C-alpha cells in the first residue's frame, strides 16, 4: 500500500479565493443536519464555496458516486472510509475523513409482534429464540460496513444470541426501515434517527437499546472524500471542513433546534414530521417503555467529537476486523482517519479569527 501524502494547506486559505462548486451527497437522516444547515445558513458561501446537495437513497449509492466522481464528498458511515479504501464490496478507492460529523444517534428497534410474543429485552429475546421453530429473525442495517451493523452485533453478542444462526442481517436503506417493519419483512433494525422515532410513533416497534448504551460515544457519521480529492484540492477540502464544523456547532445549540427541525422536515431533506425529529434529537430519548432514557441522542460539536482521532479509528478497525473477509493491513485506520487534516483546518480557523480580530481593532469608530 502506497504511503499517504501528509501535505496540508497553510493556515492562511481558510476562505477559498474564488467561488468553487462542490457536490455533496447525504442520506435523509438527522445526522445529515450539518450539511443541510450549512447550506441553509449560507456557511458554504462564507468560506468561498458553491455547494449542491444531492439527496441519495442509500449508502451504497453514496459510496459508488464518490468512487466514480459524481460526488466530491459526502455524509457517510464512519467505517465506509476503510471498506471503500480496501475494496470491501466495491472497487478499491482510497478515501479519507478529516471531520467526524456526529457521535451516537442510533437505536435497536424490534417489532411489536415480538413484544406480543413476550420479548421485552435481550434476555427474553434469547429465550424466545431457543423455543422457536422456523427461519431466523430478519434484522435490518443500512449498510454492511457501518456502525449500525457493529452495534447490532455487539448487542446480540452481549445477550448470547448467535448472529450467524439465530438472525439474518439484511441491508435496507434507512428511509425504508419503518415500512419494512410494518409489512413484516423485518423483525427489527438498527438505524439512526428519525426512523426509530417513526416506528415508535406508529406503534409498530419498540426500542431495545440505544447505540449510546451499547458503545457510548461511538463514531457514527463522517465527512468522506476520496484521498485524491483531499490531496489535490486541499484548500477547498479545508474550507468545506470549516463550514461544516461551524454547522456542527449550530446543530448542538438549543436555540437553533426548532429551526433545525423545520428545515430537516422538508421533503428535499429528511421528509419526516417535526414531532419525530424533535423526539430523535431529545435527551432524554423516550424508548417506548414509559421511562425516557437520559442519554443524549446526538453529539455534533467539540474537540473530542469532531477529531478523526486514533482512538476512533481503532474502534472502527477493531470491529471491521470481525466481519472483514480478509485481514486488514496495518495502519489502515490512521491512513483513513486524518487527524492532520482536521488540525490543519483548526489552525486555519484560528488564523482567520485572528485576522478578523486585527481588522476590527484597526477600525476607527464612527463619530
C-alpha positions in Angstrom: 0.0 0.0 0.0 1.4 3.3 -1.0 2.4 5.9 1.6 -0.2 8.6 2.0 0.6 12.2 1.4 0.6 14.3 4.6 0.8 17.7 3.0 -1.8 20.1 4.2 -2.8 23.7 3.1 -1.3 26.5 5.1 -3.3 28.2 7.8 -4.0 31.2 5.5 -6.5 29.9 2.9 -9.4 29.3 5.3 -11.6 31.0 2.7 -11.2 29.9 -0.9 -10.2 32.8 -3.1 -12.6 32.1 -5.9 -16.1 30.6 -5.9 -15.7 26.8 -6.1 -18.5 24.4 -6.9 -18.8 21.1 -4.9 -21.4 18.3 -5.0 -22.1 16.8 -1.6 -24.2 13.7 -1.0 -26.3 12.9 2.0 -28.8 10.3 3.2 -32.1 11.6 4.7 -31.2 11.2 8.4 -31.0 13.5 11.4 -27.2 13.3 11.4 -27.1 14.9 7.9 -28.0 18.1 9.8 -24.6 19.8 9.5 -24.5 19.5 5.7 -28.1 20.8 5.4 -27.8 23.6 7.9 -24.5 24.8 6.3 -26.5 25.1 3.1 -29.5 26.9 4.6 -27.4 29.3 6.7 -25.0 30.3 4.0 -21.9 28.8 5.6 -20.6 27.3 2.4 -20.7 30.7 0.7 -19.0 32.2 3.8 -15.9 30.1 3.0 -16.0 30.7 -0.7 -17.8 27.5 -1.8 -20.9 26.9 -4.0 -22.4 23.6 -2.9 -25.0 21.4 -4.4 -26.5 18.9 -2.0 -27.6 15.6 -3.5 -30.1 13.5 -1.6 -29.2 9.8 -2.1 -31.3 6.7 -1.4 -28.7 4.6 0.4 -25.1 4.3 1.5 -24.0 2.1 -1.5 -25.1 4.9 -3.8 -23.0 7.4 -1.8 -20.0 5.1 -2.0 -20.4 4.4 -5.7 -20.9 8.1 -6.6 -17.8 9.0 -4.7 -15.8 6.3 -6.4 -16.9 7.5 -9.9 -16.5 11.2 -9.0 -20.2 12.0 -9.3 -19.8 13.4 -5.7 -16.9 15.4 -4.4 -17.6 14.5 -0.7 -20.4 13.1 1.3 -22.1 12.4 4.6 -21.1 8.7 5.3 -20.9 5.9 7.8 -17.5 6.0 9.7 -16.4 2.5 8.5 -17.0 3.4 4.9 -13.6 5.1 4.6 -11.9 1.9 5.4 -14.2 -0.5 3.5 -14.0 1.6 0.3 -10.2 2.1 0.6 -9.8 -1.7 0.9 -12.4 -2.5 -1.8 -14.7 -4.5 0.5 -17.8 -4.8 -1.6 -16.6 -2.2 -4.2 -13.7 -1.1 -6.3 -10.8 -0.2 -4.1 -10.7 3.6 -3.9 -8.6 5.3 -1.2 -10.8 7.5 0.9 -10.3 9.7 4.0 -12.1 11.7 6.6 -10.9 15.0 8.0 -14.0 15.5 10.1 -16.3 13.4 12.3 -19.9 14.8 11.9 -21.6 13.1 14.8 -21.4 10.5 17.6 -24.3 8.3 18.8 -27.8 8.7 17.4 -28.7 5.0 16.6 -31.2 2.7 18.2 -32.1 -1.0 18.1 -35.8 -1.4 17.3 -37.9 -4.6 17.4 -41.4 -5.2 16.1 -44.5 -5.0 18.3 -45.2 -8.6 17.2 -42.1 -9.7 19.2 -43.3 -7.8 22.2 -46.7 -9.5 22.0 -44.8 -12.8 21.9 -43.2 -11.9 25.3 -40.0 -10.3 24.1 -39.1 -7.3 26.3 -35.3 -7.2 26.3 -32.2 -9.2 25.2 -32.7 -12.0 27.8 -36.3 -12.7 26.8 -35.3 -12.5 23.1 -32.7 -15.2 23.7 -35.4 -17.4 25.5 -37.8 -16.7 22.6 -35.3 -17.8 20.0 -34.5 -21.0 21.9 -38.1 -22.2 21.9 -38.9 -21.0 18.4 -39.0 -23.1 15.2 -38.7 -21.6 11.8 -36.4 -19.3 9.9 -34.1 -16.8 11.7 -35.3 -13.3 12.6 -34.5 -10.8 9.9 -32.8 -7.6 11.2 -32.1 -4.6 9.1 -29.0 -2.4 9.0 -28.5 0.4 6.5 -25.1 -0.8 5.3 -22.9 -3.8 5.9 -19.8 -1.8 6.8 -21.5 0.6 9.3 -21.6 1.4 13.0 -25.2 0.2 12.9 -24.1 -3.4 12.0 -21.3 -3.3 14.6 -23.7 -2.1 17.3 -26.3 -4.7 16.5 -23.8 -7.5 16.6 -22.4 -6.2 19.9 -25.9 -6.1 21.4 -26.7 -9.6 20.2 -23.4 -11.0 21.4 -23.9 -9.4 24.9 -27.2 -11.3 25.2 -25.6 -14.5 23.9 -27.6 -14.6 20.7 -25.9 -16.3 17.7 -25.6 -13.8 14.9 -24.9 -16.5 12.3 -27.7 -18.9 13.4 -30.5 -17.0 15.2 -30.7 -13.9 13.0 -30.2 -12.9 9.4 -28.7 -9.4 8.7 -30.4 -7.6 5.8 -29.2 -4.3 4.3 -32.1 -1.9 3.9 -32.0 1.9 3.0 -32.7 4.0 6.1 -36.0 5.6 4.9 -37.4 2.1 4.1 -36.8 0.6 7.6 -40.1 1.6 9.2 -42.3 0.5 6.2 -40.5 -2.9 6.1 -41.1 -3.3 9.8 -44.8 -2.5 9.3 -45.1 -5.0 6.5 -43.4 -7.8 8.5 -40.4 -8.0 6.1 -38.2 -7.1 9.1 -38.4 -8.2 12.7 -36.2 -5.3 13.8 -33.5 -2.9 12.8 -30.6 -0.7 13.9 -30.6 2.7 12.3 -30.2 6.4 13.1 -33.0 8.9 13.6 -35.6 9.8 12.7 -36.6 6.3 11.7 -36.6 4.7 15.2 -38.9 7.5 16.3 -41.2 7.0 13.3 -41.5 3.3 14.3 -42.3 4.2 17.9 -44.8 6.9 16.8 -46.6 4.4 14.5 -46.7 1.9 17.4 -45.2 -0.8 15.2 -41.9 -1.0 17.1 -40.2 -0.6 20.5 -36.7 0.3 21.4 -34.5 -2.4 22.9 -31.3 -0.3 23.3 -29.7 3.0 22.2 -26.4 2.9 20.4 -25.1 5.2 23.1 -25.8 2.5 25.6 -24.1 -0.3 23.6 -21.0 1.7 22.7 -21.0 5.2 24.3 -19.9 8.0 22.0 -19.1 5.7 19.1 -18.1 7.5 15.9 -21.1 7.3 13.6 -21.1 9.7 10.6 -18.2 11.4 8.9 -17.4 13.7 6.0 -15.9 11.3 3.5 -13.9 12.2 0.4 -11.6 10.4 -2.0 -7.9 10.6 -0.9 -7.0 12.2 -4.3 -9.6 15.0 -3.7 -8.1 15.7 -0.3 -4.6 15.7 -1.7 -5.2 17.7 -5.0 -7.8 20.2 -3.7 -6.7 20.8 -0.1 -7.9 24.4 0.1 -11.4 23.5 -0.9 -11.5 20.5 1.3 -10.3 22.7 4.2 -13.0 25.3 3.5 -15.6 22.6 3.4 -14.5 21.2 6.8 -14.6 24.7 8.3 -18.1 25.4 7.0 -19.3 22.0 8.4 -17.5 22.5 11.7 -19.4 25.8 12.2 -22.6 24.0 11.2 -21.9 21.2 13.8 -21.7 23.9 16.5 -25.0 25.3 15.4 -26.7 21.9 15.4 -25.7 21.4 19.1 -27.1 24.8 20.2 -30.6 24.5 21.8 -31.6 28.0 20.4 -31.3 26.7 16.8 -33.2 23.4 17.4 -36.7 24.4 16.2 -35.3 25.9 13.0 -33.3 22.7 12.6 -36.4 20.6 12.9 -38.4 22.8 10.5 -35.6 22.6 7.9 -35.0 18.8 8.2 -38.7 18.1 7.9 -38.8 19.5 4.3 -39.3 16.9 1.5 -36.0 17.7 -0.1 -34.1 16.9 3.1 -35.3 14.3 5.6 -39.0 14.5 4.9 -40.1 13.4 8.4 -42.5 15.0 10.9 -41.3 17.7 13.2 -42.5 15.6 16.1 -40.4 12.6 15.1 -37.4 14.8 14.5 -37.8 16.5 17.9 -38.1 13.1 19.5 -35.0 11.9 17.8 -32.9 14.8 19.0 -34.2 14.9 22.5 -32.2 13.8 25.5 -33.9 12.1 27.3 -35.0 9.9 24.4 -38.3 8.1 25.0 -37.5 4.4 24.4 -41.2 3.4 24.5 -41.2 1.9 27.9 -42.8 4.8 29.8 -39.5 6.0 31.2 -37.4 8.3 28.9 -33.7 7.4 28.8 -31.4 10.2 29.8 -28.7 9.6 27.3 -28.2 12.3 24.6 -29.2 11.2 21.1 -26.6 13.0 19.1 -23.3 14.8 19.7 -22.2 17.1 16.9 -19.6 19.5 18.2 -16.5 19.6 20.3 -12.8 18.6 20.0 -13.4 15.1 21.3 -16.3 14.7 18.9 -15.1 16.2 15.6 -11.5 15.0 15.6 -10.9 11.8 13.5 -8.6 10.6 16.2 -6.6 7.4 16.5 -9.0 6.1 19.2 -12.0 6.5 16.9 -10.0 4.8 14.1 -9.2 2.0 16.4 -12.8 1.5 17.4 -13.8 1.1 13.8 -10.8 -1.0 12.8 -11.4 -3.5 15.7 -15.0 -4.1 14.7 -14.3 -4.1 11.0 -11.7 -6.8 11.6 -14.5 -9.1 12.9 -16.6 -9.0 9.7 -13.9 -8.4 7.0 -13.4 -11.3 4.6 -9.6 -10.7 4.8 -7.1 -9.4 7.2 -6.8 -5.6 7.5 -3.4 -4.0 6.6 -1.5 -2.4 9.4 -2.1 1.4 9.7 -5.3 1.4 7.7 -7.2 3.3 10.4 -4.9 6.2 10.7 -4.5 6.4 6.9 -8.2 6.9 6.6 -8.9 8.9 9.7 -6.8 12.0 9.0 -6.3 14.0 12.2 -3.7 16.1 10.4 -6.4 17.4 8.0 -8.7 18.3 10.9 -5.9 20.1 12.9 -4.9 21.9 9.7 -8.4 23.2 9.5 -8.4 24.3 13.1 -5.2 26.2 12.5 -6.7 27.9 9.5 -9.8 28.8 11.6 -7.6 30.3 14.3 -5.6 32.3 11.7 -8.8 33.6 10.2 -10.3 34.6 13.6 -7.0 36.4 14.4 -7.1 38.3 11.1 -10.7 39.3 11.7 -9.9 40.5 15.3 -7.0 42.6 14.0 -9.2 44.2 11.3 -11.8 45.0 13.9 -9.2 46.5 16.2 -7.9 48.7 13.4 -11.3 50.2 12.5 -11.9 53.8 13.6 -15.2 54.1 15.5 -17.8 56.3 13.8 -18.1 59.8 15.2 
